[in-house]
Amino acid sequence: DAKTTQPNSMESNEEEPVHLPCNHSTISGTDYIHWYRQLPSQGPEYVIHGLTSNVNNRMASLAIAEDRKSSTLILHRATLRDAAVYYCILRDHVYNFNKFYFGSGTKLNVKP
Amino acid sequence: DAGVIQSPRHEVTEMGQEVTLRCKPISGHDYLFWYRQTMMRGLELLIYFNNNVPIDDSGMPEDRFSAKMPNASFSTLKIQPSEPRDSAVYFCASTPVRGAYTGELFFGEGSRLTVL
């Protein structure tokens, strides 16, 4: 199974952009890249996903490297509510259709 | 709309006792997942159902764990007998058919289990 590597923690100032990196050098052609976040004492929450092209939604943007070996989740203006653990997950679309392997994630601290 | 509802939110029990965790998925969702989260192992998928049928239970730790989904609106995860190492937060998640392609799972708030 392809694995992801994320920094253990990052810090940001409120109302500034945040770039959360994820390395996935063994990604296969059928792997989708998903991002989830988990606020304190809550269940994980879907943020965004993509395959090859950059993606935007109301929560964030996902920038995928051309070789797909890395990706970056971009929060355009961090708020205190964005303090959470962010998980970068690869999902084999074909064989492990619904298996999500959550790693240890990146704990984001947002300073006021 | 109500999200995924789990009960109990907190459970403290003694080793050897039976524990039953309950989950009500979002109405209309076809897939249901049970996850376990610990500090040591992070989030692990235990089992998932499609249209009430268990599809993959390879993550279930051992025979002490069992999960059922008698109908589309209810699922249980049972541990019998419970052991201290089962202490964790257990999450239930659901998704509609579309979500199986987008990967968008909807998680409940979890059941925190402590086995003394």
Interface residues (C-beta under 8 A of the other chain):
Chain A: Y32 H34 S41 Q42 G43 P44 E45 Y46 H49 Y87 I89 R91 H93 F97 N98 K99 F100 F102 G103 S104 G105
Chain B: V4 Y31 F33 G42 L43 E44 L45 Y48 I55 D56 F91 A93 T95 A100 Y101 T102 G103 E104 L105 F106 F107 G108 E109 G110
